[in-house]
Amino acid sequence: MIYLNGEFMPIEQARIPVLDRGFIFGDGVYEVIPVYSRHPFRLAEHLRRLQSSLDSIKLANPHNDATWTRLIGRLIELNEPEDQSLYMHVTRGPAKRDHAFPKDVTPTVFLMSNPLTTPPRQQVNEGVCAITAVDNRWLRCDIKAIALLPNVLLRQEAVEAGCVEAVLLREGFMTEGAASNIFVVCNDVLLAPPKNHLMLPGITYDVVLELAQAAGIRHEVREISEAELRGAQEVWLTSSTREVLAITLLDDAPVGNGKPGPMFSRMYALYQDYKNRVMRSG
């Protein structure tokens, strides 16, 4: 079951006009929210990021937070899995094809749910491989825009190399992954790239830094050079669906000793404990 423009329906019945600006121009934004035991994780933070993305493309939010919360809760009820991945999608709506914003157009609002698949235990225990790639995307990566062709192409490079992610480099510095945020550990310090227009402000990124602060883990938020990335003791990727995962092979070279490191193991445990506490509290 999905939600489209005021109605809940089976996904097979969903239809949008071919002149929808999301289809024609990629003129829209999205969010992905993990749902554990039927509780959306960090919903308020996801709704704030949605609002930021909408503001950035000058599109009025079609709903307030209370309405979004109600719609999301109902969609979770209508789908069977206890753990779900909830996708939110807002476009500027259907209009005659013209680059300029149309007037008096109703936004298209689409929500869908898929079963949430978190990394299998083997990946957590052994880590995953990644490649590096040149970050050739536009300069507003902080907007969670539906126009993801550069990310798609970069992620496909990783898939064709037999890896799960591409770690992106721009002018000698690491930005993020094609579909994730990236952390590194150098000299026993956890390093995170700063939030700016070149990376998406990840919800899981925030959780990791909050947990590091609370646990007394030494950490810094600053630019990370390519040399630091390649010489790191540990490299992690984080996202709403993959949570926290160690990268143990980068461009066919082992990261550290080629196994998930001790700081990753500690953060993974902290993250799982935090997630369980949040879900128990509703």
Secondary structure, DSSP 8 states (H G I E B T S, - for coil): -EEETTEEE-GGG----TTBHHHHH--EEEEEEEEETTEETTHHHHHHHHHHHHHHTT---SS-HHHHHHHHHHHHHHS--SSEEEEEEEE--B--S-SS--SS---EEEEEEEE-----HHHHHH-EEEEEEE--S-S-TTS-BS--HHHHHHHHHHHHTT-SEEEEEETTEEEEETTBEEEEEETTEEEE---STTS---HHHHHHHHHHHHHT--EEES-EEHHHHHT-SEEEEEETTTEEEEEEEETTEESTTSS--HHHHHHHHHHHHHHHHHHHT-
